[in-house]
Each structure stands twice: as structure tokens, then as C-alpha cells.
Amino acid sequence: MAVRSEEFNNLKIHTQYSICEGAVKIDDLADYCRINKIKAIGLADSYNLCGALEFAEKISKVGTQPIIGTQINILSDNQIGKITLYATSEQGYKNLTKLSSKSYLRNKDSYEPYCEIDDLISNNEDLILLTGNYNNFFGKLFYANKLKLIEKLIVKLKSSFTDRLYIEIQRHGENQEKNYENYLLKISSLYDLPIIAGQEVYYLNSSMAEAHDALICIGEKQFIDDKNRFRYSDQHYLKKNEELQKLYKDIPESLENNYNFPLRFNFKPKKSKPILPSISNNKNISAEKELMSQAKQGLEERLNNFIFKKNKKKSSDEIKKIYEDRLLHELDIINSMDYSSYFLIVSDYIRWAKKNSIPVGPGRGSGAGSLVAYSLDITDLDPIEFDLIFERFLNPDRISMPDFDIDFCEEQRDKVFEYLKLKYKDGVAHIITFGKLRARMVLRDVGRVLGLSYGHVDRICKMVPFDPSRPLTLQESIDREPRFKEEIKSNNKVEKLLNLSLKL
């Protein structure tokens, strides 16, 4: 997708996935791009790619070219800090995800997630590297007076990244930027490296600066009034094209490289169907046949050990027919939807846990409606006895992934993870759940960093109506509850609390 000349590209957007750092909502950013006819925009969340697919989908829908990147910590000479990487192709994106994952997998207790320079070099294909600002990796080395190390690393990176390494300058009106910029210009000249203008964008509008400062305090567990804490300037909003061109007009080369940067990209991550693992066995039979064999054997054991003994009103043959018909019905659906391996894998690790005296829950959720699951020891509830419906769990007319809710003993669940990691090498991952700053939570967090007493904030929080079925927004709560206005009149800090909380 071509970008018209002389249009500044904001390459370093920090969305809400930059935890306690970014305050740009992807939906709001997409609206901004649509209204302002933005041609290209870049993602650079800190330490993760959790928002990459959502960013790519929603930004491309409004006609803007998404550029996918992330900021990864680099560790060298006991100094840790961020660099920015962008993927120019699918292979580059795979390398980006590999580096992001590796940064967490090798994490030490004393460090944030990080990679080493050699990791970058061995996974650099189709990646573009930007050196970052004074508060990032090379900037920290500069202010630690490790200039020889900087040059050594720059030479090493240039030999592998070649024309995919940029020296980045940023201007946000922060004191440390000028000295660092002068040094970067020398490095650019000395090693013949392109220089590019960039901006670290944490929020869309300049009016969000104070609220973003509160968000940083929440993440750092500091008070807003603390004079010794690190502070960003109020210039980290999404500036207009003309404003940025004026800001960097004395370094036209940095602007030219920024204008042309999107031309190097022709890739965005796309949605894909779930990729389920296939269980291996030594019998050289299909997963479907293996599932049928194990399910029939398991049902036979359940019938003899439990079901026949509990049901005296019908003959054994009648009971067996009811259960076998249900089992075959479920197996037909499972096999037709290609979920045979899924059931076998879940059954395998649950049986392993039980065999190794790790307590496992009896099953909950819609998965308890499966007789196959009961036969495979995934659940311990007889779905026919309790009139549970299998189609609530798996239905060919409503395609959705099966999802068993499995409860393991909290103190021994790590043993199950280790078993899975050993059996399915490179095929196991943790998933993450993101919390949002809902009305009560945001009041508590902002109240804390403002220095308001716990009791006072707690009283204000209880003014927010509690309705789990339809949680009210903070604005709805304020409109509905007149006591908020009384609190504002009695204490100036409460007005500030509400204003900042509404923005977050």
C-alpha cells in the first residue's frame, strides 16, 4: 500500500496493551485514522504482541496501513532497556513472536522480560530495528557513559541487519533528549546509518496528559505528588502531520526516512482457524479410531463400576443401549469437527494427574454434558443421570472451540504444566487475561496515587451501583448518584479524582 509523499508516519503507538503505560484504545485510534485519512500507522507496544491482530484488523478496515512492531528489552553488560522491532513479512512476524516469547521464557527473577543481542542477530530476518529514545536501551547506555559498548553493539547489529537498522531521534521537549540526539547524529554519520524521526505516542489527545501521568503512577505504585519520580512531558499525544514536519524540519533526512518507511512493508497478521495439536501414538492408528477405542473402553468401566449399580429400574441391556447410542452420537460430532485429538490430549493429562495423586475437579461448565468426556475420565459427572445436553458443549450448527474447565490442586498444578511441556515440546503456552479499569477499580487506583485516604475512596467507590449483570460506567454512576456532586463540593481532590478516572 503506497503512502503519499511528505506525510509523517507515527510508528510508535502504545495501545492499552502496553500495560499501565499506553492509553490509546484501538477502536478510538481506528476512528482517528478514518476521520483524518491517515495512510499508515505503526504499533509498538511494550514487551508484547497481544494487540497485534486486533490492531491490524481494525486499522486496515478504515483504509490505513498497519505496521506491526513491538518493543523488546535487550540485556547487555547488566544494562536493560527497550529497542523497537517491526515485521516486514510473515517470516519477520514469526521472528518477532519468537523473540517476544523468548524474552519471557528466559526471564530471571531480578529482570524484566529480555533478550540478548545474539538472539536479535540469529532471528533478524525481515525485521527492522529502531534504536529508540534516551530512556531505551542505547539511551541508558549513553547516560551510563558506556559509549564504546554502544559503538561495538551498533557495528555488530549493522553487520546482520544491514539496511534494516535505523538511528531514531525523538523530540518531546524532555531535558535528556538534546544531548542524546547530538550523540546519535554523530553515530549516524560515523557508521553511515539512516536516521529517522519518531514519536512515542501514549495517548491520542493532549488533554489526556495528566490522566496518563496518573496511569504511570498506578503502574509504578507511586504518588502523583512525589517530586523524585520519573515524569514524561505532556507531548506524547498523537500530533498532526504539519506539527511534526515543523518539529523536525532542521533534519530533513529524518523526515524523508519517516515518509518512506511504510513502503518497506507489505504484511499484516491475519485471522486464522485454531490449530489443534495432534496426539501421537505408537499404534499408527488415527486419532478418531483411538478416541473411539478409549471412549468405548472407558464407558464399559463406568457402566460396570457405577452406572449399573445406581440404576435398578432398567435392565443392563436397556441401560447399555441408551449410553452406547449417546456415545456414538457424540463421537460422530467430535470426529466430524476434527476435535478427536483435543479430547485425547485433555484425557491424557487428566489421567496422568490422577495417577500422580494430583487432585482434579469433577468437571464444570458445558463440558460436563459430554458422555465421551465422562468415559475418558475428563469429568466425573454422568451427563445422562443429570439430563445434561452435549450440544451445549459442542454443536456443529454453532461452530465454537471446545473448552473444558479443569480445576487442579493449586499447589501441584505446576507439575501438570511440566508434564505437558515435556510431552508436547514447543506446543504449550500460557494465555493471558487482561483486566480493565472498571468504575470502582479506577476510582481506587487513582484515589491511591492522588494520596486520598483509603476510607474516603472506599466511601466514594460504594456510590457506584453494584450490578454484575450490567456494570455501569463511571459516567453513568455519576449521573445517577447525587452524592458524587456533594463530595465534589466538599473536597477539591474529589473533582480531580473523578476527572482523571473518567479519562482512564
N, C-alpha and C positions, 0 to 999 in steps of 0.2 A: 504494500500500500504506500503510494508516494505521498510525501509531505511537501506542501508548497514552500518555497524558499523564504527565508527570513521570518521564521516562526519559532519562537523559543519553546523548547520542549521541557516540561517539568518531568524529570526522570526519577525523582526520589520521593514518591508519595508514600507516607506511612499511614496505613489504614488502621482500623480498630484492631487488626490482628497483630500490630506492634503493641504488645500488652503494656498498659499503663504508660504509653509513650505516644502512640498515634491516636488522633481523634477525628480521622477522616472516615466517614461512613461511605461504603462503596456505592450504595444507592444514591446518596447525595452527590458523590463525585460524578456518577454517570449523568445525573441531571445537569450538573455544571458543564460537562463536556458537550452535552446535547445543545444546551442553550447558547454556549459560547463557540460552538462549532470547532471544538478542539480536534486537531488532526491526529495527535499521538500523545500518549502519556505513559509514564513508567511506574511500576510497582517496586518498592524497595523496603519491604517490611523487615524488621529486625529479627533475626535468628530463625525465621520460619517461612514456609511457603503455603501456610494454611489458607490464605485468601487468594491464592493464585488463580484457581479455576473460577471462583466467583468473580474476581476482578476481570479476567479475560472474557467471560461470558457477558457480563453486564456492560462493560466498556465497549466491546465490539458491537453490541446490539444498537448502540446510539451512533455508530459510524466512526468511532475513534479507534485508532490502532493501539492495542495494549502491548506494552513492552514489559516482559516478566523478569523480575530480578529479586534478589534478597540480599540482606546484609549478614555476613557471617563473621564471627570472631576468628581472628588469627592470633596464635600464641608464638612468640619468639623472644628469646633472651628475657624470660619472665615478664614480658610486656604483652598485654592482651588488648585487642581493640578490633573494630569493625573495618571490613572492606566491602565493596559492593560488587556483586556479580550479576550479569544478565545473560540469558539464554537466547542465542540467535537461531536455534534449530531444536528439533526434538531430541537429538543427541545431547545438545547443550543443556536442555531441561533435565534429562536423565542425570547428567553430571552435577547439575545444581541440586537435585534432590538427594543424590548420593552424598555430596559434601554437607548438605544441611543435616541429613540423618547421622552421618559420621560425627558431626560436631557434638551431638548429644550422646552418642553411644560411647565415645571415649572420654566423656566428661568426668573430671575429677571433682571431689567434694569441694576443693578450695577454689575452683574456677567456674566461670560461666561456660556454656557450650562453646567449643572451639575446634578449629582445625589447625594444621601446621602448614607451612609454606610448601613442603613436599607434597602434601595432599592436593593443594591447588595445582601444582605442576603436573601431577600424574592424572588429574581429571580436568584438564583445561580445554579440551576440545569444544569448539563452538561456544565458548564463554568469553564475555568481555568484562574486563576488570577496571573499576574506577577506584582511585586511591582513597577518596573520602576527605573529610574535613579535619580540622585541628583536634577534634575530640575523638577521632577514629584512630585506627592502628598506627598509621605513619605519622599522624599529628602527635600522638602520645610519645612516639619515639623522638620526634623533633624536640618537644618540650622536655624530654628526659636527656637531651643533648647526645643522643646516640646517632649522630649524623653518618658515621662510617657504616653502621649497620643498615641504615636506610639505603645508602647507595649500593651496598652489597646485595640487599634484597631486591632493589629495583633492577639491577643488572640480571639477577637470577630470573626474575619474573619476565623481563623483556625477552630473554632468550627462548622462553617457552610460549609466551602469549604473543610475541612479535607485534603486529599492528593492532592487537586487541587489548592494549594497556593504555589507559588514559590517566594523565595527571589532572586531578579535579580541583577547581577552585570554587569557593563558596563565599557569598557576601550577605551576611545577616546583621551587620552592624555590631558584631561581637568583638571585644578587645583583642582576643587571641588570633583573629583571622589575618590581620595585615602582615605580621611578621612571618607567619607560616606561608602566606601567599607569596611573599618575596622569595622565600626559600624554594617553593615549588617552581616558580618561574625559572630559577637557576637550574634546577634539576631537569626541567623540560628541555632547556637549551643544551645542557651538558650531555644528555643521553638521547637527544633527538626524539622526544616523546610528545605526542599531541596533548594539548591542554584543552580542557572542556569546562564550560561554565555549568554550575549546578546549584540547586537549592534544596535544602532539607525541609520538606513540607509536612507539617504535623497536623494542620487544621486548615479548613477552607477559607474562613473569613478572619480578618484582623480582629474582629470583636471577640474571637474565641481565645485570645492570648492569655487572659487571666484565668479562664477556666482550664486551659491546657496546663498552666503553671500548677494549678491545684491537682490536676491529674498526675503530673510528675511527682508531686509531694505524696500523693496516695501510694504510688509505686515505690517511692524511696523511703516511705514511712517517716516523713519529715514534716515540720510545721511551715506554713507559708511565711510566717514572720521570722524564721531563722535566717539571720544575716550571713551565716557562713556556708550555706548550701549552694550547690550549683544552680545557676539560673540561665535559661535561654533568653535571647532577646525576643521582642514582640514582632519579629519579622519572618516568622516561619509559617506564614499563610500562603495560599496559592495566588501568587502575584500575576497580574496581567502581562501580556506579551510586551507592550510598549514600556512598561515599568522595568522589566528585566533587560530589555535591549539597552535602555538608558544606563542601567546599573553596570553593565559590562562593556560599554561602548569603547573604553580605553584598551580593551584586549579583544580586538575583532576576531582573532584566531579562535578564541574560546567560544565565541558566539557561532562562528561558522561550523565548528565541530559539533556544537549542540544542535544546530539546524539540520545537519546531515545525519545525525546519529540514528534516527528511526529507519533510514534507508538500509541499514545493515541487518534489519530484522524482517523475517517472513515466517513467523511462527507464533502460535498461541496454543496453550493446552486446551484440549477438547474433552468433552464428557465421553465416558466410555462405560460399557456394561461391566458389572462387577466380575472380577477374575477370581474364580474359586479354585483353591488348590485341589489337586487330585491325589487321593491317598494311594500309596504304593503297597503292593503285597507280593509275596513270593510265589503266589499260586498262578500268576499270569491269567487271572480272570478279571472281567470288567468290574467296575465299581458297582454297577447295577446288580450283577449276579451276586457279588459279595454282600451287598446290602440285603438282598432277598434271603440269602442263606442265613445271615446273622439274625435278621428280624424273625424268621420262622423259628429258628432255634431258641431265641430269646422268648418268643411268645409261648412256646411249648413249656419252658421253665416257669414262666409266670402262671400259666394255666394250672400246672401240677402243684406248684408251691402255694398259690394264693387264690386264684380265681375260682377253681372248682370247690375249694373248701368254703368260700364265702357264699356261693350261690347254690342253694339246695332245692330251689323251686323248679329248675330245669335240668334235663338230663345233660350228661357230659357232652354228648354229640351235638345237642342243640346249642349249648354254650360255645363249643369249639367252632361251629359253623358261623355263629354271629361274629366271633373275634377274627376268624380267618378271612371272612368276607371284608370286614373293615380293614384288616391289614393289607389285603391285596388292593383294595380301593386306594388306600394311602400310598402304597408303593407305586402304583400306576401314575399318580400325580407327581410324586417325588422324582421318579425317573424321567417323566416327560418334561420336567422343568430343570433337569440336569443338576439336581441337588443331592445325588446319591453320595458323592464324596464328602459333602458337608456333614451329612448325618453320621457317616462312618468316623470322620475325624473327631466330631464332638463326643461321640460314644467312646472312642478310644481314650481320650484324655480324662473323661469322667471315670471310666472303669479303672484307669491307671491310678487316679486319685483315691478311689475307694479301696483299691488293692493295697495302697501305701498308707492306709489309715488317715487320710485327709478328709475331714467331714465335708460332705457335699449336700446342698439343699435338695429337697424333694422335687423342685420344679415350680415355676410360677409363670404367669403370663399366658399368652395364647399357645405357647409350645406345649403346655400341659394337656392340650386337646389331641395330641398325636399318639396313637397306639404304637406306631413304629418307634417313637421316642421312648415309650414305656418298655417296649420289648428290647431296646438296645441299652437299657439302664440309664438313659439320659434323664428321664424323670421317674418318679416313684408313685405317680398317681394314675390310677386306672381310668382313662377317659370315658369308657363305656359305663362304668359304675356311676360316674358323676354326670353323665349326659353332656360331656364336653364335645365341642364341634371342631373337627380337624380343619375345616375350611376357614375358620377364623385365623389359623396359623399360616396355612399355605393354600392359595386359591389360584388356579390357572386363569380365572377371569379377572383377577386383580393382581397383576404381577408386582410382587414386592419380595425383598430378600427375607429368607427365614432368619429368625433371631431368637435363640434360646437364652433366657435369663438364668444364668447359672450362678449360684452362691457357693463360694468356697470359704473355708475357715480363713479368717483374716490373717492369722499368724502363720499359716502354711501355704498360702496361695502362691508365694514366690516359687515354691517347689514345682508347681504346675507350669509356671512360666518357663522354668529351666528345662523341664521335660519337653515342652513344645519347641523350644529353641534348639535343643539337641536333635530332635526327630525331624523337624522341618526347618533346616538351616536356611537362613535368609528369607524365610517365608512367614515370619511372625512379627507383628508390630503392635505397639500400644496405640490407642486412639485417644484423642483429647476432647474434652468438653469445655466450651468457653462459657464463662459466667458473664452476665450483663449487669450493668449498674441500674437496677430497678429503683423505684421511687424510695423505698426505705433504705436500701443499701447505699445509694448515692448520698442521701442525707447524712448517714452515719459516717461515711468516709470523708466527705467534705467537711462536716462538722468537726471531725477529729483534726484535720490538717489546719483548720481555722483556729483551733485551740479552744473550742467551746466545750463546756463540761459534759461528761457522759450523760448525766441525769437530764440536763437541759435538752440535749439532742434526742435522747430517748423519748422524752415527752413530745417533742415535735414529730418524731417518727410515728408515734402512736396516733397522730392525727390522720395519717394516711389510712383509709379504709382497707381492711384485710378481706380480699375476695379472691381466693385461689383460682376460681373458675374464670374470672375475668379481671386480672390485675389492672388496677388503674394507673395511668401515668401520673407523674408528679403534678403536671399542669391540671389534669382533671381533679386531682385531690385538692389542690389549692382553690380551684373554682368552686368546689363543693363544700369545703370546710371553712367557715368564717373565722375559726380560731387562728388560722395562719396569719390573717391580717392583724389580729390583736398582738400576736408575737412580734410582727414586724414593727409595730408602733412602740413596743416596749424595749426593743433591742436592735440597734443598727446592724449588728453582725448577723442577725437572722435574715435580714433582707439580702445580704451578701451571700449567705448560705443558700438561700433559695435560688438566687440568680445564677450562681455557679452550678448548682445541682441541676437546674433546668437545662443548661447547656451540655452537661455531661450525661 
